[in-house]
Amino acid sequence: MANFNLNKVILGGRLTADPELKQTPQGVSVTSFSIAVNRRGKDAQTDFISCVAWRQTADFICRFFKKGSSICISGSVQTRTWNDQQNNKRYATEIVADEAYFVDAKADAPSGSFGADAPAFQTQESARFEEVASDDDLPF
């Protein structure tokens, strides 16, 4: 039997709060946030998924996303354990976001979600396409 290990998560949802950029003592950027993700089905419920992002991904999320912003992230599931002050064993399961993507168009995003320097993108309606006169010159 082959040894097959895969830990990949893709989530799309809305941020539940404004992400806050922090720095480790070594100066590494980090942010923790949660995403509200709706389940499919007749009795739709919402899951609140804890996430963490590091370095450039953390900078990007804190710069361009706010509470209520739609976001898509990809990353992996991570489980941590530690002992609290009363020496009780604690567990945390979270998504470590390696990549974050815009979901909303600027016009659809909640007010103030995108900064003035947000990366620009074109929708198909605003793109300019040249009309081809005939199919005679196509190689297929």
N, C-alpha and C positions, 0 to 999 in steps of 0.2 A: 504494500500500500504506500502510495506516495505521501510525503509529508507536505500537506497543503495548509498554509496559514495565510489568511487574508483579513485585514482589519481596515475597512474603508467605509466611511459614512458620508452620505450626501443628504443635507437637510435644507429645506426651504421653509421659512416662516417669518415672523415679525419679532423685532427686538422688544423685550419687555421693559427696558429702561435705557437711558442714555449710557453708552459704554464709557468707561473712565480709564484713561491711559495711566499706567503706573510704571515705575522703573524698579528693577532689582538693584541691590547694592552695587552690582557690577555694571549697571547702566543699561540693562537689556529691557526693552519695552515689553509690556504684558498687559492684557486686559481680560477680565472675566465678565461674561454676560450670559443672559439666557434668551432662548428663542421659543416663542409660542408656536407650536406646530399642531395643526388640526389633524385628527385621525379621520380616516375615511369610514363610511358606513352609515347605517340608518341612525344610530345613536351617537352622532359625532361628538367626540370629546377633544379637549385640548391638552397636549402634553407640554410641559415647560422644561426644556432641555438645557442643562448647564453646559457652557462652553468656555474655552480659554483659547486665546491666540497670542502668539509671541512675535517679536521683532517686527518686520515690515507688515505682516498681516495685521498685527495689533494696531500699528500706526494707521494703516488704511481704514480699518473698521472705525476707529475713534475719530478719524478725520471726516469721513463721508456718511456715517450712519448715526441715526438718533432713535429715540424711543418711537416705536410704531413703524420704523422703516422695514420694508420687505428686504430679506437678505437670503442668499443661498451660500452655504458653506460646504466645503468638503474637508475631510480629515479622518481622524481615527478615534476609537473609543479608548479611554484610559481609566483605570481604576487605581485609586490611591488609598493607603491605610496609614493611620497615625494614632498615637495615644493622646487624649486630651489632658487637661490639667488635673482631672480626677482619675487619671490613668485608665479611662475607658477607651476601648478600641473603637475608632471611628473609620468610616468608609466614605469615599466619594467616587462617583462615576461621572465622567464628563467627556465631552467631545473636544479634542485638540484640533482646532481649525488650522489647516495648512493654507487654504485658499478661501477667499470671500468674493462674492459676485453681486453686482447690482441686479435687482429684479424689476423694480419700478422704473418707468420712464420719469424724467425730471418733472413733467407736468402731473404725473399721478402720485408722486411721492408726498408724504406729509410735509407741511410747511416747514422750511428750514432744514430738511433732511440732507440736501446736497449743498456743499459749500460753493462759493463762487468759482473755486478752482477745481471743481469736480471734473473727472475725465469726460470729455464730450463723446457722444455716440450718435449715430444716425439711425433713424427708423427707416423702414423700407419706403414709407410714404414720402419722406424728405430726400431720399437718395435720387440722383439723376441717372437715368438709364437711357442709352441710345437705342432707338428702334432699328431693328434689322429689316431692310427692305424686302428681302426674299430669302428662302432657305436654299437657293441654288448654290451658294458658295460654301455651305457647311460641309465638312469632311465626313459626315456620317449620315 
